[in-house]
Amino acid sequence: MTSSAPNSFRALPDPDGHFGNFGGRFVAETLMPLILDLEQAYKDAKADPAFKKEMDYYLRHYVGRENPLYFAERLSNHLGGAKIYFKREDLNHTGAHKINNCIGQILLAKRMGKTRIIAETGAGQHGVATATVCARFGLPCTVYMGSKDIERQSPNVFRMKLLGAEVKPVVSGSNSLKDAMNEALRDWVTNVEDTFYIIGTAAGPHPYPELVRDFQSVIGNEAREQIMEAEGRLPDQVVAAVGGGSNAIGLFHPFLDDKGVEVVGVEAAGHGVHTGNHAASLSAGRPGVLHGNRTYLLMDDDGQIKEADSISAGLDYPGIGPEHSWLKDIGRARYEPITDKEALEAFKLCSELEGIIPALECSHAIAQIMKEAPKMGKDKIIVMCLSGRGDKDIFTVAEALGVEL
Amino acid sequence: MSDAIIGGQDRIAKRFAKLKEEGRAGLVTFITAGDPDPETSFEILKQLPDAGADIIELGMPFTDPMADGPAIQEASIRALDAGMHMRKTLSIVRGFRDEDHETPIILMGYYNPIYIYGVAEFLEDARNAGVDGLIVVDLPPEEDPELCIPTVEKGLSFIRLTTPTSDDKRLPKLVQNTSGFVYYVSVAGVTGAGSASNEQITEAMGRLRRHTDLPIAVGFGIKTAEQAADVAKQADAAVVGSAIVSKIAESLDENGKATDKTASMVTGLVSELANGVRNARK
């Protein structure tokens, strides 16, 4: 790594899709022409004011943006330190941040004349968001989902079906998110003519990490304006949970060049990083190549990918978006592990103190704040992405707490 | 310099020159290293040339083979479950090369295990083991500095996959930096799925010939001697993978272990395929 900091932390990727040593286009040749087409289509769309106008229209009238930046007063008082603000992505249509990206990608798919949509999903939030936009825009939709996730996220599976999507169970590998992504790539490589792959996180081959980040940056852009309005200044810290890392990069990116804003990503430590049963690729993994990009991955010494483990299906992935890998390596962001147990405590606390049942994914971010906020002065401000609502998780949580429903 | 470390490009070129002399196409067979276990896999490998394989592709097992269909995915899992890893794969090649100095061996797989091994060290060890070339599915020309260029500099071939999506605009980039032969993946899809028609292959061969003088091997979806023969009428070689690997799966006992039929079921199919290929142009 170079010792000098770059002029801007917001200028990447380079034209070949690299964030420093990370990113790239590690895909089968069959897919290369499709990825190059997508890159061109995205460039054209960015330069077209009509695309932005269309995006803004759907984000406002269909997704329900902008959503609030909410001062979590009771949680702040309870922790006794920094003022905590939640960016309420849970209030979006479909109940999570995933829809922001899906609107962007389906509009791209329409521009490209694609007639069929595929997606992978872990917790089912991205699957629901994709099925939703497919219903809205009248395109057939196939969602790949690990059989393990289908079991623990049955409400979302039913939701997708109600929306007219076909949910295909994936029974290869660890039967979770990474395997769903393998299967979606296999579908794409087979249906190159008509199919658009809506990737749900800021990972995969270039240009996906860039375009997903751009579509999710609405989170950070709004939050930045809203905190200025509420407090007259920027926050001291922005915090978000990272699985693949799309809500986090969406919140972080607009703040990356604000020197005074500390950037904290929260990884799923499952049963604990020391146990080996976790999904903390940045804390305990190393750089490797999977699913089209070079990034931090969980693997063994032979380069075989390890199964991730987290109570949160949405974080149960052995990799991370390449921009997060870069932000970690250059030291612009730090990434902290939170265990299943800590996330559950945070889930309960937030529900009881704020009347907001948070998704298990962002419960990890709340748990990190529970550790740090008390040590920060009352004049400090934290903005956290409350990336989704927790209704989908009540069965998992009940089981973890030993409650029979 | 011993035979074992003849530059890989030579062995491949010699093999295609010999095929040309014989006026026939070659048969390229794929098995996954370590499938169903390292010892059986080594036994199968050693018997492939006599059964009629002209070139051998040896799969490097990987947990996430996202361009492969179920047959080769399962082969990878069987191999990994049996304790296969990259160093053992290379030692199997070394063992093969001790006895066979002529049949080219191409390692095929995904980049991460090579990247983690270390590119320079991997190429050194692969060359010393007697590997002739590499096919790495997830390294398009856009990523050539990663492995393709170091491979060619080391005197090994980097064999590129070309596909139905490789048009006249894309092909020049694909044949650049490649050597040994060009592998035409005849259908857009994963390994073991449907096959292309003769007309589609004719069209694709014409397109490829406009861009390269290298031999062209055609694969994907070839399961029978008849299909292999059809391809061998037009291409310089026919590649068969999933069908062979499926024979291994069929031969296993109820616990997934090799039986005394495992090797013979594989060589039986390879002999049939070789007959098809060898008689195709008669």
HADDOCK unambig.tbl for C-alpha pairs under 7 A between the chains (distance, minus, plus):
assign (segid A and resid 26 and name CA) (segid B and resid 138 and name CA) 4.88 0.50 0.50
assign (segid A and resid 26 and name CA) (segid B and resid 139 and name CA) 5.36 0.50 0.50
assign (segid A and resid 26 and name CA) (segid B and resid 140 and name CA) 6.73 0.50 0.50
assign (segid A and resid 27 and name CA) (segid B and resid 138 and name CA) 4.35 0.50 0.50
assign (segid A and resid 27 and name CA) (segid B and resid 139 and name CA) 6.31 0.50 0.50
assign (segid A and resid 27 and name CA) (segid B and resid 140 and name CA) 6.61 0.50 0.50
assign (segid A and resid 28 and name CA) (segid B and resid 67 and name CA) 6.89 0.50 0.50
assign (segid A and resid 28 and name CA) (segid B and resid 137 and name CA) 5.38 0.50 0.50
assign (segid A and resid 28 and name CA) (segid B and resid 138 and name CA) 4.69 0.50 0.50
assign (segid A and resid 28 and name CA) (segid B and resid 139 and name CA) 6.86 0.50 0.50
assign (segid A and resid 28 and name CA) (segid B and resid 140 and name CA) 6.63 0.50 0.50
assign (segid A and resid 29 and name CA) (segid B and resid 140 and name CA) 5.61 0.50 0.50
assign (segid A and resid 29 and name CA) (segid B and resid 161 and name CA) 6.61 0.50 0.50
assign (segid A and resid 29 and name CA) (segid B and resid 162 and name CA) 6.76 0.50 0.50
assign (segid A and resid 29 and name CA) (segid B and resid 163 and name CA) 6.97 0.50 0.50
assign (segid A and resid 30 and name CA) (segid B and resid 163 and name CA) 5.65 0.50 0.50
assign (segid A and resid 30 and name CA) (segid B and resid 165 and name CA) 5.74 0.50 0.50
assign (segid A and resid 30 and name CA) (segid B and resid 188 and name CA) 6.52 0.50 0.50
assign (segid A and resid 33 and name CA) (segid B and resid 165 and name CA) 6.75 0.50 0.50
assign (segid A and resid 182 and name CA) (segid B and resid 64 and name CA) 6.94 0.50 0.50
assign (segid A and resid 182 and name CA) (segid B and resid 66 and name CA) 4.91 0.50 0.50
assign (segid A and resid 183 and name CA) (segid B and resid 66 and name CA) 7.00 0.50 0.50
assign (segid A and resid 185 and name CA) (segid B and resid 66 and name CA) 6.51 0.50 0.50
assign (segid A and resid 186 and name CA) (segid B and resid 66 and name CA) 6.10 0.50 0.50
assign (segid A and resid 186 and name CA) (segid B and resid 67 and name CA) 5.95 0.50 0.50
assign (segid A and resid 186 and name CA) (segid B and resid 189 and name CA) 6.88 0.50 0.50
assign (segid A and resid 186 and name CA) (segid B and resid 190 and name CA) 6.16 0.50 0.50
assign (segid A and resid 189 and name CA) (segid B and resid 188 and name CA) 5.95 0.50 0.50
assign (segid A and resid 189 and name CA) (segid B and resid 189 and name CA) 4.97 0.50 0.50
assign (segid A and resid 189 and name CA) (segid B and resid 190 and name CA) 6.90 0.50 0.50
assign (segid A and resid 190 and name CA) (segid B and resid 188 and name CA) 5.09 0.50 0.50
assign (segid A and resid 190 and name CA) (segid B and resid 189 and name CA) 3.74 0.50 0.50
assign (segid A and resid 190 and name CA) (segid B and resid 190 and name CA) 6.66 0.50 0.50
assign (segid A and resid 288 and name CA) (segid B and resid 112 and name CA) 5.88 0.50 0.50
assign (segid A and resid 288 and name CA) (segid B and resid 115 and name CA) 6.99 0.50 0.50
assign (segid A and resid 288 and name CA) (segid B and resid 116 and name CA) 6.98 0.50 0.50
assign (segid A and resid 289 and name CA) (segid B and resid 111 and name CA) 6.82 0.50 0.50
assign (segid A and resid 289 and name CA) (segid B and resid 112 and name CA) 5.11 0.50 0.50
assign (segid A and resid 290 and name CA) (segid B and resid 112 and name CA) 6.98 0.50 0.50
assign (segid A and resid 302 and name CA) (segid B and resid 85 and name CA) 6.28 0.50 0.50
assign (segid A and resid 302 and name CA) (segid B and resid 86 and name CA) 6.70 0.50 0.50
assign (segid A and resid 302 and name CA) (segid B and resid 113 and name CA) 5.81 0.50 0.50
assign (segid A and resid 302 and name CA) (segid B and resid 116 and name CA) 6.70 0.50 0.50
assign (segid A and resid 302 and name CA) (segid B and resid 117 and name CA) 6.93 0.50 0.50
assign (segid A and resid 303 and name CA) (segid B and resid 112 and name CA) 5.65 0.50 0.50
assign (segid A and resid 303 and name CA) (segid B and resid 113 and name CA) 4.24 0.50 0.50
assign (segid A and resid 303 and name CA) (segid B and resid 116 and name CA) 5.42 0.50 0.50
assign (segid A and resid 304 and name CA) (segid B and resid 62 and name CA) 6.07 0.50 0.50
assign (segid A and resid 304 and name CA) (segid B and resid 63 and name CA) 5.62 0.50 0.50
assign (segid A and resid 304 and name CA) (segid B and resid 113 and name CA) 6.60 0.50 0.50
assign (segid A and resid 305 and name CA) (segid B and resid 63 and name CA) 5.99 0.50 0.50
